[in-house]
Amino acid sequence: MLLKTFRWAFVVTALGLAAGVLYDGWTALGIVAILSVLEISLSFDNAVINAGILKKMNAFWQKIFLTVGIVIAVFGMRLVFPVVIVAISARLSPWNAVHLALTDKDRYQELVTDAHPSIAAFGGMFLLMIFLDFVFEDREIKWLGWLERPLARLGSVDMLSVCIALIVLLISATTFGAHAHQHGGTHADKAETVLLAGVAGLITYMVVGGLSGFFEQRLEHEEEREQEAEEKAGRRGSPVELAGKAAFFMFLYLEVLDASFSFDGVIGAFAITNDIVLMALGLGIGAMYVRSLTVYLVRQGTLDDYVYLEHGAHYAIGALSLILLVTIQYQINEIITGLVGVVLIGASFWSSVRRNRALRTAA
């Protein structure tokens, strides 16, 4: 069962790692591996959410999600999106960005380094909002209760996460501006770039969240209509049509959710490497595992075995957001960046295992 579900992920892993070695030696293999783990760790909660929705779909729509959906997820968000970010930041056409990355890596590296403050500010704000909205929500299950209980109480204050994110952005922009000024740079321009990129990240998060909410509402509405149609069978409306429409909205909702969770993986990858080839390989491998994991969770029906993993993933997102904002000014070793997420996910997994043992013992 496990081998059957993950067979394509294993194949893509072998091909991706081999391509990394051929492209840039053994160092590239390490970076691709770290990016794969990063993508899996950051998207684990996405797999859990996907599985919860996917199990409501019939076999046809599950197949659509795992075929058409994988094309959108891997080739759209993990391959095309990083190129688009670099192209916009460095003011290049997407084709020129790819061509430069493959033919003149030094010039490409220089352009991306110049664009890094805006990339880091955009991504840092987007990830920070994901983290803040998670920790300010009151949850029945708490991993670090001493921290999460007071944060959940603070979450009752309207728009608190937006206010905190904007304060962090202002501090980052002014600190970066002062640093640039000390080194003879145009601190006003640099601070403005960081500020604008950070606000763009905040707006992007709110738009994606709004779209997710819209599709979720439409989904609930269609499910209600489907139930009513079944109750009035043979009178008004066709249950099959409504089931199809509800499944279609489920599919759209899943794709918007997947896109939103893809942002953190793609943006987080910029904290590890600026090379779009290695980024595409690592994130593509990770995306295959996330999809396979979604199928596995649906088929096994065990979504609640490791209850703290979602917490660990969000703490990793929070740490990554702060690391990105710090990299506006200081360089941080990519190995450290990659390991932070792995350590937090591992700690949450171990806590989940201990909780399960304690519950079994008590029973």
C-alpha positions in Angstrom: 0.0 0.0 0.0 2.7 2.4 1.0 5.0 1.6 -1.9 2.1 1.7 -4.4 1.0 5.1 -3.2 4.4 6.7 -3.1 6.0 4.9 -6.1 5.9 8.0 -8.4 7.3 10.2 -5.6 10.2 7.8 -5.3 10.8 7.8 -9.0 10.7 11.7 -9.2 13.1 11.8 -6.1 15.7 9.6 -7.9 15.5 11.6 -11.1 15.5 14.9 -9.3 18.5 14.1 -7.2 20.4 12.7 -10.2 19.6 15.9 -12.2 20.9 18.0 -9.3 24.2 16.2 -9.2 24.6 16.5 -13.0 23.7 20.1 -12.9 26.0 21.4 -10.1 27.7 18.5 -8.3 27.2 17.0 -4.8 26.5 20.4 -3.2 23.4 20.7 -5.4 22.2 17.3 -4.3 22.3 18.5 -0.7 20.4 21.7 -1.5 17.7 19.8 -3.5 17.3 17.3 -0.6 16.9 20.2 1.9 14.4 21.9 -0.4 12.4 18.7 -0.7 12.2 18.3 3.1 11.3 22.0 3.5 8.4 21.6 1.0 7.1 18.5 2.6 7.4 19.9 6.1 5.7 23.2 5.2 3.0 21.5 3.2 2.2 18.7 5.6 -0.8 20.5 7.0 -1.9 21.2 3.4 -1.9 17.5 2.8 -4.1 16.9 5.9 -6.5 19.6 4.8 -6.6 18.3 1.2 -7.3 14.8 2.5 -10.2 16.0 4.6 -11.8 17.6 1.6 -10.8 15.0 -1.0 -12.4 12.1 0.9 -15.8 13.8 0.2 -15.3 13.7 -3.5 -16.2 10.8 -5.8 -13.6 8.7 -7.6 -13.8 10.9 -10.8 -13.0 14.2 -9.0 -10.3 12.6 -6.9 -8.7 11.5 -10.2 -9.0 15.0 -11.6 -7.4 16.5 -8.4 -4.5 14.0 -8.7 -3.9 14.5 -12.4 -4.9 18.0 -13.5 -4.2 19.2 -9.9 -0.6 17.8 -9.9 0.2 19.6 -13.2 -1.0 22.9 -11.7 0.8 22.3 -8.4 4.1 21.0 -9.7 4.5 22.8 -13.0 2.5 25.9 -12.3 3.3 26.9 -8.7 6.7 25.1 -8.1 8.3 25.6 -11.5 6.7 28.7 -13.2 6.1 30.8 -10.0 9.7 31.1 -8.9 10.7 32.2 -12.4 7.9 34.8 -12.4 9.1 36.2 -8.9 12.7 36.5 -10.2 11.5 38.1 -13.5 9.4 40.7 -11.7 12.0 41.5 -9.1 14.9 41.8 -11.5 12.7 43.4 -14.2 13.3 40.6 -16.8 11.0 38.7 -19.1 10.4 35.1 -17.8 12.3 33.7 -20.8 15.3 36.0 -20.1 15.2 35.0 -16.4 15.4 31.3 -17.3 18.0 31.9 -20.0 20.2 34.0 -17.7 19.9 31.4 -14.9 21.2 28.6 -17.3 23.8 30.5 -19.3 25.2 33.3 -17.0 24.8 32.2 -13.4 27.1 34.9 -12.0 25.0 37.7 -13.6 21.8 36.0 -12.6 23.1 35.6 -9.0 23.9 39.4 -9.0 20.4 40.3 -10.2 18.7 38.1 -7.7 20.9 39.4 -4.9 19.9 42.9 -5.8 16.3 41.8 -5.8 16.6 39.8 -2.6 15.3 42.6 -0.2 12.0 42.8 -2.1 11.7 39.0 -2.4 12.5 38.5 1.3 10.1 41.3 2.4 7.2 39.9 0.3 7.8 36.3 1.4 8.5 37.2 5.0 5.2 39.1 5.4 3.2 36.4 3.6 4.6 33.6 5.9 4.3 35.8 9.0 0.6 36.3 8.3 0.1 32.5 8.0 1.9 32.0 11.3 0.1 34.8 13.2 -3.4 33.8 12.0 -2.6 30.2 13.2 -1.3 31.1 16.7 -4.0 33.7 17.4 -6.8 31.2 16.8 -8.1 29.3 19.8 -7.7 25.6 19.2 -9.0 22.6 21.2 -5.6 20.8 20.8 -2.5 22.9 21.9 1.1 21.8 21.6 2.9 24.4 23.6 0.0 25.3 25.9 2.0 27.9 28.0 2.5 29.9 24.8 -0.6 29.1 22.8 -3.2 29.8 25.5 -2.3 33.5 26.0 -1.8 34.0 22.3 -5.3 32.6 21.6 -6.8 35.0 24.1 -5.0 37.9 22.4 -6.5 36.6 19.1 -9.9 38.0 20.1 -8.6 41.5 19.3 -9.7 42.3 15.7 -7.0 42.7 13.0 -4.2 42.0 15.6 -2.2 39.8 13.2 -2.3 42.6 10.5 -1.2 45.2 13.0 1.7 43.1 14.3 2.8 42.2 10.8 2.8 45.9 9.8 4.8 46.8 12.9 7.4 44.1 12.0 7.5 45.4 8.4 8.1 49.0 9.5 10.9 47.9 11.8 12.5 45.8 9.0 12.2 48.7 6.5 13.7 51.3 8.7 16.5 49.0 10.0 17.4 48.1 6.4 17.3 51.7 5.4 19.7 52.7 8.2 22.0 49.8 7.3 22.1 50.9 3.6 22.8 54.5 4.6 25.8 53.4 6.7 27.2 51.7 3.6 26.7 54.6 1.3 23.4 53.3 -0.2 20.3 55.2 -0.9 18.5 54.2 2.3 15.2 55.9 1.4 14.9 53.9 -1.9 15.9 50.6 -0.2 13.5 51.2 2.7 10.7 52.1 0.3 11.4 48.9 -1.7 11.2 46.7 1.4 8.0 48.5 2.5 6.2 48.2 -0.8 7.2 44.5 -1.2 6.1 43.7 2.3 2.7 45.4 1.8 2.3 43.5 -1.5 3.0 40.2 0.5 0.3 41.2 3.0 -2.2 42.0 0.2 -1.5 38.8 -1.5 -2.1 36.8 1.6 -5.4 38.6 2.2 -6.5 38.1 -1.4 -5.7 34.3 -1.3 -7.5 34.0 2.0 -10.5 35.9 0.6 -10.6 33.5 -2.4 -10.3 30.5 -0.1 -13.2 31.8 2.0 -15.3 32.5 -1.1 -14.9 29.0 -2.4 -15.5 27.5 1.0 -18.8 29.4 1.3 -19.9 28.4 -2.2 -19.0 24.8 -1.3 -21.1 24.9 1.8 -24.0 26.4 -0.1 -23.8 23.8 -2.9 -23.7 21.0 -0.3 -26.8 22.4 1.4 -28.6 22.6 -2.0 -27.5 19.0 -2.7 -29.1 17.8 0.6 -32.3 19.7 -0.2 -32.4 18.2 -3.6 -32.0 14.7 -2.2 -34.9 15.4 0.3 -37.1 16.5 -2.6 -36.0 13.8 -5.0 -37.9 13.8 -8.3 -39.2 17.3 -7.9 -36.9 20.3 -8.5 -33.2 20.1 -9.4 -31.1 17.0 -10.1 -29.0 15.6 -7.3 -26.3 14.5 -9.8 -25.9 18.0 -11.2 -25.6 19.5 -7.8 -23.1 16.9 -6.7 -21.1 17.8 -9.8 -21.2 21.5 -9.0 -20.3 20.9 -5.4 -17.4 18.7 -6.4 -16.3 21.4 -8.9 -16.2 24.1 -6.1 -14.4 21.6 -3.9 -11.8 21.2 -6.7 -11.4 25.1 -7.1 -11.2 25.4 -3.3 -8.5 22.8 -3.1 -6.4 24.5 -5.9 -6.6 27.9 -4.2 -5.6 26.3 -0.9 -2.7 24.5 -2.6 -1.6 27.7 -4.3 -1.6 29.5 -0.9 0.5 26.8 0.7 2.8 26.8 -2.3 3.7 30.4 -1.6 5.5 29.5 1.6 7.5 26.7 0.0 8.5 28.8 -3.0 9.3 31.9 -0.9 11.0 29.8 1.8 13.2 28.3 -1.0 14.6 31.8 -1.7 16.0 31.7 1.8 18.0 28.6 0.9 19.0 29.2 -2.8 18.6 31.7 -5.6 19.1 29.0 -8.3 15.8 28.4 -10.0 16.9 25.0 -11.4 17.7 23.6 -7.9 14.5 25.3 -6.6 12.3 23.6 -9.2 13.9 20.2 -8.6 13.6 20.4 -4.8 10.1 21.8 -4.7 8.9 19.5 -7.5 10.1 16.4 -5.5 8.4 17.8 -2.3 5.1 18.5 -4.1 5.0 14.9 -5.4 5.3 13.6 -1.8 2.7 16.0 -0.6 0.2 14.7 -3.2 1.1 11.1 -2.5 0.7 11.8 1.3 -2.8 13.3 0.6 -3.8 10.0 -1.2 -2.3 7.9 1.6 -4.2 9.8 4.3 -7.5 9.5 2.4 -7.0 5.7 1.8 -5.9 5.0 5.4 -8.5 7.3 7.0 -6.1 8.3 9.7 -5.9 12.1 9.7 -5.7 12.6 13.5 -2.9 10.2 14.6 -0.2 12.9 14.9 -2.1 16.0 16.2 0.9 18.3 16.8 2.3 18.1 13.3 0.2 21.0 12.1 1.5 23.1 15.0 5.1 22.2 14.1 4.6 23.1 10.5 3.2 26.6 11.4 6.0 27.2 13.9 8.5 26.4 11.1 6.6 28.9 8.9 7.0 31.5 11.6 10.7 30.9 12.0 11.2 31.0 8.3 9.4 34.3 8.0 11.7 35.9 10.6 14.7 34.4 8.9 13.7 35.9 5.6 13.2 39.3 7.1 16.7 39.1 8.8 18.2 38.1 5.4 17.2 41.5 4.1 20.3 42.8 5.9 22.3 39.7 7.1 23.3 36.5 5.3 22.2 33.3 7.1 23.6 29.9 6.2 21.1 27.9 4.1 21.8 24.7 6.0 20.6 26.4 9.2 17.5 27.7 7.4 16.7 24.3 6.2 17.3 22.5 9.5 15.1 24.9 11.6 12.0 23.5 9.8 13.1 19.9 10.1 13.8 20.3 13.8 10.4 21.9 14.6 8.5 19.3 12.5 10.5 16.5 14.2 9.8 17.8 17.7 6.1 18.1 17.0 6.0 14.5 15.6 7.8 13.2 18.7 5.4 15.0 20.9 2.5 13.5 19.0 4.0 10.0 19.4 4.4 10.6 23.2 0.8 11.8 23.5 -0.5 8.7 21.7 1.5 6.5 24.0 0.2 8.3 27.1 -3.5 8.0 25.8 -3.0 4.3 25.2 -1.5 3.8 28.7 -4.4 5.7 30.3 -6.9 3.6 28.4 
